[in-house]
Every structure is written in structure tokens, then in C-alpha cells.
Amino acid sequence: MTDSAAPTVRRVRTVLATAAVLTTGVLGLAACATPGATPGAGGGAAGGPTIVATTTHVGDFTRELVGETAEVTQLLAAGQSAHGFDPSAAQLLALADADALVINGAGLESWLDDAMGASGFDGVLIDASTGIELYGTGDHDDEHADEATAVEADEHDPADGNPHIWTDPELAEHMVENIAAGLATVPGIDTAAVDANEAAYLDHLGALDAWIEENVAEVPVGERLLVTNHDAFTYFLDAYDVTFVGSIIPSFDDNAEPSAAEIDELVANIRATGVEAVFSEASISPKAAETIAREAGVTVYSGEDALYGDSLGAPGTEGATYLGSQIHNVRLILESWGVEPSPLPAVLQG
């Protein structure tokens, strides 16, 4: 693991909707399940608190913590980008009625202020990024992100820092701790259940981190090379001392477009460094990745073999949960490096 001077938590451990529109949302919410407003694993115990989570990742973390004791509504559906999301009237209604709102933070949900204002949300706001310091744009283009100047996540400015903090399992642990601490302040929450679930899930995340580190260590540092669809894996790269050769979309916003010159430069870098694979992402069209891989003469990982980046996968896929998505990603990356991963720890099996 890179011993970095950057102050990441890895070392600290530590629009507007009218009343009429909202009324329409009541009918829509009652009539059908709105895409991106997915009920959580908890069935919403009678009289229990209602919680809204923004992204697939924080939705999964929140459901792990509350279990069957609270209702969790997730705004973003599997495969949906958080960068350009626009909540529906039904989702604004769910937010209006929520006792708590769990967000990724770090500037990821740029639409959040408008949504909160439109809905009149007045519950507990739980920011999973609290205390985590961010890497800025392009921090690992030439050197590892650990040599970059960090940005406070609490500033919530997407222009300042990379919000993809969950890609490092140890930062995911901190996110879970933040969510658990916030849930403890929500009226009616079963704090004993949250505490027990937190301890169990942190054990899973710790085992995941150890498994990844053990397997990545089998690859010489100079051969740990990665090309992705967009700049979403900064924290993973830093955590496991992986060299970032480049991304097809040179931004951590998956709605951005690469220029012809940027594509040519990436192809040249792939050829020069000896990278053997280009990874698409499950929530992004694979066409550009396939084109670049073909031009560079390397393997492309797409379709079922794409990485889970900005979003978890649909139910039934390997990436339906955070743990599953990370195991899926690491197995494929190791495969591209010619490494057969070791068996999963017992706590992660099943």
C-alpha cells in the first residue's frame, strides 16, 4: 500500500416543484414503482422511520445498516448516473415525507439543493462523505493521487474534488460509519439493530480490503496498469498502488466527451506502457472503449465484464451490492494482469 502524505481518511481512519406537481406525484407513487425510487430491503416496519438514499452505493450501505427496521427509498436506479440526475415528482414527494436523507456528498449530487428545496425536506441530512478529503481533477494523471493537494469534502463543490470515494473499501468503511452515526439521530430508529449491523458490515468491508490487497500484491507495482471508461477510480488506484494510464472520458463526470486528440493520446499511452486491457463501465456505453481497444490492439472488457463504477448493477447481477461489485471489479482487473485471485474470505462467501 502506498505510504502517502496526502490527508486521506485511509490514513486517518478516522426545478422547483409546485404543490400541484407534488400532488400529482402522490398518484404516481401510489400507482406504480417509479424507476430510481427502489424500496430497500427493509419492508418499512409499521410506524418506523422512512429514509431516502440518493445513489445505489449509499442506498446499499443504508439497507445493510437498517435491515428490516426501516423503509429505504433509493432515488437512483441501477445504471443511472448521479451526475445529471433529475428527480421525478414522485421522488420529490418521497423526499418530502422522509425522516432522513442519506447522500454520497463530496459534490456528487449537484442537483441536491434544488431537490431539497422543491420537496421541502426537513428531516435529518446524513452526508456519507463527512471527514473524507478529496483528490482534485487530474491528480493521478502523471503521479499517484497521494501526491496531490486534497480538498475538503464538506465544500460540496464537484469542480473541486473527485467524489468517487467508495472505490476504496477503507473509505467505504468511513462512509458506513458516517451513515450509522447519522441514523442514530433519526427519531424512531432502532439503534441497537443499526449498531449490530454496522459491526457486521464493517467486518465484511475489512475482509474485502484485505483480500484485494493480498491479491494485488501478487503483481509487481510496475505492472499494475489500468485504463478505465472515465476517471472514477482515483481512490482505488491510490489504495492499492495502481498506475492510472488514462480514461476514455478524461473527467470524473461520466457525461463528458473525449476529444479526438485525447483519444489519440490515450491510444499512444496504451501502446507505450504495455497496457493489455481497456475497461468499460456497466453504466456507460462501451462503444468508445471498444473502439480504443481495437485501435490499440488490446482486450476490451465490456458487457457482463464491464466494471461497476458510478452505479451498482441491477438485481441478479454480480454488481447488485457494493461487496459484489468490488469483488467483480477486482477479479476482472486481476485477470487482465494474468493473476488468478485467491478464494474469498469465508465472511464474503455465500
C-alpha positions as CSV (number, residue, x, y, z in Angstrom):
1,M,0.0,0.0,0.0
2,T,1.4,3.4,-0.9
3,D,2.5,5.4,2.1
4,S,1.2,8.8,1.2
5,A,1.4,12.2,2.7
6,A,-2.0,13.2,1.3
7,P,-4.5,13.5,4.2
8,T,-7.0,10.8,3.1
9,V,-9.1,9.0,5.6
10,R,-7.3,5.9,4.6
11,R,-4.5,7.2,6.9
12,V,-6.7,9.0,9.4
13,R,-9.2,6.1,9.9
14,T,-10.8,8.3,11.2
15,V,-37.0,22.7,-10.9
16,L,-38.8,23.8,-8.2
17,A,-41.9,21.7,-7.8
18,T,-45.2,23.2,-7.0
19,A,-47.8,21.8,-4.7
20,A,-49.8,20.7,-7.7
21,V,-46.9,18.8,-9.1
22,L,-46.3,17.1,-5.7
23,T,-50.0,16.1,-5.6
24,T,-49.6,14.5,-9.0
25,G,-46.6,12.7,-7.6
26,V,-48.9,11.2,-4.9
27,L,-50.9,9.5,-7.6
28,G,-47.9,8.3,-9.5
29,L,-46.2,6.9,-6.4
30,A,-49.3,5.0,-5.4
31,A,-50.0,3.7,-9.0
32,C,-46.6,2.2,-9.8
33,A,-43.0,1.8,-8.7
34,T,-41.1,4.8,-10.2
35,P,-37.7,3.9,-11.8
36,G,-35.0,5.1,-9.4
37,A,-37.2,5.0,-6.4
38,T,-36.5,1.5,-5.3
39,P,-37.7,0.3,-1.9
40,G,-35.0,-1.1,0.3
41,A,-34.6,-4.5,1.8
42,G,-36.4,-3.2,4.9
43,G,-40.1,-3.5,4.4
44,G,-40.8,-0.4,6.3
45,A,-41.9,-1.6,9.7
46,A,-45.2,0.0,10.7
47,G,-44.5,3.2,12.5
48,G,-40.8,3.0,11.7
49,P,-38.8,5.9,10.1
50,T,-38.7,6.4,6.4
51,I,-35.3,7.0,4.8
52,V,-34.4,8.3,1.3
53,A,-30.9,7.5,-0.1
54,T,-29.6,9.1,-3.3
55,T,-27.2,6.7,-5.0
56,T,-27.0,3.0,-5.4
57,H,-24.0,2.8,-3.2
58,V,-25.3,4.8,-0.2
59,G,-28.6,3.0,-0.7
60,D,-26.9,-0.3,-0.3
61,F,-25.0,0.9,2.7
62,T,-28.1,2.2,4.4
63,R,-30.1,-1.0,3.8
64,E,-27.3,-3.0,5.3
65,L,-27.4,-0.9,8.4
66,V,-31.2,-0.7,9.0
67,G,-32.0,-4.2,7.8
68,E,-35.7,-4.8,8.4
69,T,-36.2,-2.0,10.8
70,A,-36.9,0.9,8.5
71,E,-38.1,1.7,5.0
72,V,-35.4,2.8,2.5
73,T,-36.3,4.5,-0.8
74,Q,-33.4,4.9,-3.3
75,L,-33.6,7.7,-5.8
76,L,-31.2,6.5,-8.5
77,A,-31.8,3.2,-10.2
78,A,-29.1,0.7,-11.1
79,G,-27.1,2.0,-14.1
80,Q,-28.3,5.6,-13.6
81,S,-25.8,8.4,-13.5
82,A,-25.8,10.7,-10.4
83,H,-24.0,13.5,-12.3
84,G,-27.0,14.6,-14.4
85,F,-29.9,13.1,-12.4
86,D,-33.3,14.9,-12.2
87,P,-35.7,13.6,-9.6
88,S,-39.3,13.0,-10.6
89,A,-42.3,14.5,-8.8
90,A,-43.0,11.2,-7.1
91,Q,-39.4,11.1,-5.8
92,L,-39.7,14.6,-4.5
93,L,-42.8,13.5,-2.6
94,A,-40.9,10.6,-1.1
95,L,-38.2,13.1,-0.1
96,A,-40.8,15.5,1.4
97,D,-42.1,12.7,3.7
98,A,-38.7,11.3,4.6
99,D,-37.4,11.3,8.2
100,A,-33.8,11.2,6.8
101,L,-31.9,11.7,3.6
102,V,-28.6,9.8,3.0
103,I,-26.3,11.3,0.4
104,N,-22.9,10.4,-1.0
105,G,-21.8,14.0,-0.7
106,A,-18.5,15.3,-1.9
107,G,-20.3,17.3,-4.6
108,L,-21.6,14.2,-6.5
109,E,-25.3,15.1,-6.2
110,S,-25.2,18.6,-7.9
111,W,-29.0,18.5,-8.1
112,L,-29.4,18.0,-4.4
113,D,-30.1,21.6,-3.2
114,D,-32.8,22.1,-5.8
115,A,-34.4,18.8,-4.9
116,M,-34.4,19.5,-1.2
117,G,-35.8,23.0,-1.8
118,A,-38.5,21.7,-4.1
119,S,-39.6,19.0,-1.7
120,G,-39.4,21.0,1.5
121,F,-37.4,18.2,3.1
122,D,-36.8,18.9,6.8
123,G,-35.5,15.7,8.1
124,V,-32.1,14.5,9.1
125,L,-29.4,15.0,6.4
126,I,-26.7,12.3,6.5
127,D,-23.6,13.0,4.5
128,A,-21.5,9.9,3.9
129,S,-18.5,11.9,2.8
130,T,-18.1,13.9,6.1
131,G,-14.4,14.0,7.1
132,I,-13.1,12.5,3.9
133,E,-10.7,14.6,2.0
134,L,-10.9,14.6,-1.8
135,Y,-8.5,14.4,-4.6
136,G,-8.9,17.0,-7.3
137,T,-9.3,16.7,-11.0
138,G,-6.3,15.0,-12.7
139,D,-4.4,14.4,-9.5
140,H,-3.2,11.0,-10.8
141,D,-2.7,11.9,-14.4
142,D,1.1,11.8,-14.1
143,E,1.7,10.8,-10.5
144,H,-0.3,8.9,-7.9
145,A,-3.1,10.8,-6.3
146,D,-1.2,10.6,-3.0
147,E,1.0,13.5,-4.1
148,A,-2.0,15.8,-4.8
149,T,-3.5,18.5,-2.8
150,A,-6.7,17.3,-1.1
151,V,-9.9,19.2,-1.0
152,E,-12.3,19.1,1.9
153,A,-15.4,17.1,1.0
154,D,-17.6,19.3,3.1
155,E,-17.2,22.0,0.5
156,H,-19.6,20.0,-1.8
157,D,-18.2,21.5,-5.0
158,P,-18.0,18.9,-7.8
159,A,-15.4,21.2,-9.6
160,D,-13.0,20.8,-6.6
161,G,-12.7,17.1,-5.9
162,N,-13.3,13.7,-7.2
163,P,-16.5,12.3,-5.4
164,H,-15.9,8.6,-6.2
165,I,-14.8,7.9,-2.6
166,W,-16.5,4.4,-2.4
167,T,-14.0,2.8,-4.8
168,D,-11.6,2.4,-1.8
169,P,-13.2,-0.1,0.6
170,E,-11.5,1.6,3.5
171,L,-13.2,4.9,2.6
172,A,-16.4,2.9,2.2
173,E,-15.9,1.9,5.8
174,H,-15.8,5.5,6.8
175,M,-18.9,6.2,4.7
176,V,-20.8,3.4,6.6
177,E,-19.6,4.8,9.9
178,N,-20.9,8.3,8.9
179,I,-24.3,6.9,7.9
180,A,-24.6,4.8,11.1
181,A,-23.8,7.9,13.2
182,G,-26.4,9.9,11.3
183,L,-29.1,7.2,11.6
184,A,-28.6,7.2,15.3
185,T,-30.1,10.7,15.4
186,V,-33.2,9.8,13.5
187,P,-36.3,9.6,15.7
188,G,-37.7,6.1,15.9
189,I,-34.6,4.3,14.5
190,D,-33.6,1.0,16.1
191,T,-30.1,2.0,17.2
192,A,-29.3,-1.5,18.6
193,A,-30.0,-3.0,15.2
194,V,-28.0,-0.4,13.4
195,D,-25.1,-0.9,15.8
196,A,-25.1,-4.6,15.3
197,N,-25.5,-4.4,11.6
198,E,-22.7,-1.8,11.4
199,A,-20.2,-4.0,13.2
200,A,-21.0,-7.0,11.0
201,Y,-20.8,-5.0,7.7
202,L,-17.5,-3.3,8.7
203,D,-16.1,-6.8,9.2
204,H,-17.1,-7.6,5.6
205,L,-15.5,-4.4,4.3
206,G,-12.3,-5.1,6.2
207,A,-12.2,-8.6,4.8
208,L,-12.8,-7.2,1.3
209,D,-9.9,-4.7,1.7
210,A,-7.5,-7.4,3.0
211,W,-8.4,-9.8,0.1
212,I,-7.9,-7.1,-2.5
213,E,-4.6,-6.0,-1.0
214,E,-3.3,-9.6,-0.8
215,N,-4.1,-10.3,-4.4
216,V,-2.9,-7.0,-5.9
217,A,0.4,-7.6,-4.1
218,E,1.0,-10.6,-6.3
219,V,1.5,-8.2,-9.2
220,P,4.7,-6.1,-9.4
221,V,4.0,-2.4,-8.9
222,G,5.2,-1.5,-12.3
223,E,2.8,-3.9,-13.9
224,R,-0.3,-2.6,-12.1
225,L,-1.7,-0.6,-15.0
226,L,-5.3,0.4,-15.6
227,V,-7.3,2.1,-18.3
228,T,-11.0,2.8,-17.5
229,N,-14.0,4.4,-19.2
230,H,-14.0,7.5,-17.1
231,D,-11.9,9.0,-14.2
232,A,-13.8,7.2,-11.4
233,F,-11.3,5.0,-9.7
234,T,-8.8,7.5,-8.2
235,Y,-9.2,6.2,-4.6
236,F,-8.9,2.6,-5.6
237,L,-5.7,3.4,-7.5
238,D,-4.2,5.1,-4.6
239,A,-5.2,2.5,-2.1
240,Y,-3.6,-0.4,-4.0
241,D,-0.7,1.5,-5.7
242,V,-2.1,1.1,-9.2
243,T,-0.8,3.3,-12.1
244,F,-3.5,5.1,-14.0
245,V,-2.6,5.2,-17.7
246,G,-5.8,7.1,-18.7
247,S,-9.5,7.1,-19.2
248,I,-11.6,7.2,-22.3
249,I,-13.6,10.1,-20.8
250,P,-10.9,12.3,-19.2
251,S,-13.2,13.5,-16.4
252,F,-15.0,12.2,-13.3
253,D,-18.2,13.3,-14.9
254,D,-19.5,10.4,-17.0
255,N,-21.5,12.8,-19.2
256,A,-18.3,14.4,-20.6
257,E,-17.0,13.7,-24.1
258,P,-13.4,13.0,-25.1
259,S,-11.8,14.9,-28.0
260,A,-10.1,13.3,-30.9
261,A,-6.8,14.5,-29.6
262,E,-7.5,12.9,-26.2
263,I,-8.4,9.6,-27.8
264,D,-5.2,9.6,-29.9
265,E,-3.2,10.4,-26.8
266,L,-4.8,7.6,-24.8
267,V,-4.1,5.1,-27.6
268,A,-0.5,6.2,-27.7
269,N,-0.2,5.8,-23.9
270,I,-1.7,2.3,-24.0
271,R,0.8,1.2,-26.6
272,A,3.8,2.9,-24.9
273,T,3.0,1.5,-21.4
274,G,2.1,-2.1,-22.4
275,V,-1.4,-2.0,-21.0
276,E,-3.2,-5.1,-22.1
277,A,-6.8,-4.2,-21.5
278,V,-9.3,-1.3,-21.6
279,F,-12.2,-1.4,-19.2
280,S,-15.7,-0.2,-20.0
281,E,-18.2,0.5,-17.2
282,A,-21.6,-1.0,-16.8
283,S,-23.4,2.3,-16.7
284,I,-21.7,3.8,-19.8
285,S,-21.9,2.9,-23.4
286,P,-19.0,0.6,-24.3
287,K,-18.6,1.8,-27.9
288,A,-15.7,4.3,-27.3
289,A,-13.9,1.7,-25.1
290,E,-14.3,-0.9,-27.8
291,T,-13.0,1.5,-30.5
292,I,-9.9,2.5,-28.5
293,A,-9.1,-1.1,-27.5
294,R,-9.3,-2.1,-31.2
295,E,-7.1,0.8,-32.3
296,A,-4.6,0.0,-29.6
297,G,-4.7,-3.8,-30.2
298,V,-5.7,-4.7,-26.7
299,T,-8.5,-6.6,-25.0
300,V,-11.7,-4.7,-24.1
301,Y,-13.8,-5.7,-21.0
302,S,-17.4,-4.7,-21.6
303,G,-20.9,-6.1,-21.3
304,E,-21.0,-8.5,-18.3
305,D,-17.3,-8.0,-17.9
306,A,-17.5,-4.2,-17.6
307,L,-16.6,-2.6,-14.3
308,Y,-19.1,-1.2,-11.8
309,G,-18.1,2.5,-11.3
310,D,-20.7,5.2,-10.8
311,S,-23.6,2.7,-10.2
312,L,-24.2,-0.7,-8.8
313,G,-25.8,-3.3,-11.0
314,A,-29.4,-4.5,-11.3
315,P,-30.7,-7.2,-9.0
316,G,-29.4,-10.6,-10.0
317,T,-26.1,-9.2,-11.4
318,E,-22.7,-9.6,-9.7
319,G,-22.7,-5.9,-9.0
320,A,-26.1,-5.7,-7.3
321,T,-24.4,-4.9,-4.0
322,Y,-21.3,-2.9,-3.1
323,L,-19.4,-6.0,-1.9
324,G,-20.4,-7.9,-5.1
325,S,-19.4,-5.0,-7.3
326,Q,-16.0,-4.7,-5.8
327,I,-15.3,-8.4,-6.0
328,H,-16.4,-8.4,-9.6
329,N,-14.2,-5.5,-10.5
330,V,-11.1,-6.8,-8.7
331,R,-11.4,-10.3,-10.3
332,L,-11.5,-8.8,-13.8
333,I,-8.6,-6.4,-13.1
334,L,-6.5,-9.2,-11.8
335,E,-7.5,-11.4,-14.8
336,S,-6.2,-8.6,-17.1
337,W,-2.9,-8.7,-15.2
338,G,-2.7,-12.5,-15.6
339,V,-3.5,-13.3,-11.9
340,E,-5.9,-15.9,-10.6
341,P,-7.4,-14.5,-7.4
342,S,-7.3,-16.4,-4.1
343,P,-10.5,-17.7,-2.6
344,L,-12.7,-15.2,-0.9
345,P,-12.6,-15.0,2.9
346,A,-15.4,-17.0,4.5
347,V,-17.2,-13.9,5.6
348,L,-17.6,-12.8,1.9
349,Q,-18.8,-16.2,0.6
350,G,-22.4,-17.1,0.1
